[in-house]
Amino acid sequence: MVMMTGSLAVRGTVVWLTPQQGGRVSGPPEPDYDYDYTATAYLPPRTAEDGQAGIALRRFAPGAWRTPAEGILVPGKGNRAQQVIPGCIVVITEGVRPVGLLTVEEVSALADDGTPVVATVPDYPEVSADVPAPAEPPYRHSTAAARWTSKHGSDLQLTE
């Protein structure tokens, strides 16, 4: 899981909306080897008005209504962090009009120079009665952190 507070590289499947669905009148964009398709986007439950980000897509099939694609998401200035995880939907817009839907399959953070940020995963020992649980939750999202740090009577019981 990645919080979009900076640029993210994403890979997934894009479905372009038909003109009857309110999509592009000219149909799916034609990829160009010299230029990426650029537009705006947002992640529901945000909207184009309160959660707009920039998106650049490449490596998608020309004229295909549904195609794999790669891209970069760049948060809009002043927008709060948004959680981007595999399975989430990115609404691609031209202005505020939705023209496509990108289902994210892979996501990774990018450094300021555009290189991928490799997250290190702490090496936690296997859970046993002799080893205490880690003091810090491994992921800091409000609901996940609460789940990792909550104390419940069942947490204190050990199976024999």
N, C-alpha and C positions, 0 to 999 in steps of 0.2 A: 504494500500500500504506500502511496506517495501523496503528500499534500502538495498541491500546486501553489508554491510560493515563488517559484522561479520556473524557467523553461523546462518542459518535459518532452522526451521522445516517446512516441506512442506507435503501436502497430495494431492493426485491427481490420475490420471489414466495414466499408462504407456503402450505404444504400442511398442513392440519389432519389429525391422525391420527383414524381412526374409533374408536368405542368398542371394536371387536374388536381394534384394534391397541394398545389401552391409552390412547387419547385421551380427550377430554371426553365424558362420558355424554350431555350435552345437545347435542353436535355443535359446529360452529364457533361462535365467539362472535358476537354481534350487535353491530356497531359502533353507537355512540351519538354523535350530533353534539356532545354536551356533554362526553363523557368518552372518553379513549383506553382501549384494552384494555391492561392492565398485567399483567405476569407476571415470572417469572424466566427465565433462559436461560444457556446455556454454549456454548462453541465447542469441539468435539472437536479434539484428543484429551483435552482437559480433561473433567471430569465435573461434575455438579451439586454434588458435595461439595468439589471443589478449584478450580473456576473459575466460580462463579456470578456472574452479572451481572443487572442489572435491564433490562427491555425494556418499551417502550410502543409499541404499534402503532396506526396509524390509516389511513384511506383504503383499506379493504379491503371487498370485496363482502359484504353480509350473507348468511349461510347458505352461502357458497361453500366447498367443500372445498379449492379451489386458487384463489388470487387474488393480484393485485399488492397490495403494501402498503408503507407508509412507516413508519419507526420511529426510536426513539432507544435506543441501548445505553448503559448506565451500569455501569462495572465495580464489582464488590463490594469493600468495604473490605478491604485487605490482600491482594487477589489480584494476582498478577504480570501484567505486560503481556501481551496476547494480540494476535496478528496478525490483522487483519480485512482481507480483500481480496475483490474481486469473484470470485464462484464459491465462496466458503466457505459452509459450512452453520452456521446458528445453531439449536441445539435449544431450542425454547420449552418451558418447564416450568411446571407449577403445583405448587409445592413441589419435589419431586425427580422427579415423574412427567412424562415427555415427553408433550406434547399437540400439538406442531406443529414443522415444520421450515421455516426461512426461508433461502432461497438468496439470498445478497447479490449484487446487481447493481451498486450504486453505494455508495460510502462516503465520508464526509467528517468531519473533526474539528470539534468544536464548542468555542467559547471558554466560559469560565465563565458569561457572560451569555446563552449559547444561540445566539450568532451563528456562522455557519460560519467556520472558519479557512481562509484562502486561502493555500496553500503556494506559495512562489515557487520556480521552477525555475531553477537557475543557467544562464546562457547560455554553453555550452561551444562553442568553435569546432569546425569540422569536423576530423576526425582527418586529419592529413597528416604527412609526414616532418619538416616544419619546425616543427610545433606540438607541444610536449610534452603528455602526458596530464595531466589534473587531478591535483593532489597529494592531494586528499581524495576518497574514494569518494563518489558522489552519494547513496548509500543505505547506512545503517549497520545492517544485519542480519548476524548472524554469518556465514551462508553467502554472502550477497551481498557483504559487505565482503571476505571472503576471495577471492571470485572477482575483484573489481575490483583488489585490491592484490597478488595473487599474481604472482610473476615466473616466467616459463617461457621456455625457449629460443626457442619460436616467437614470443613477444612481441617479441623483439629483431630478428627478421628483417623486412625491408621487401620488399614486392613491387615489382618494377620494371616 
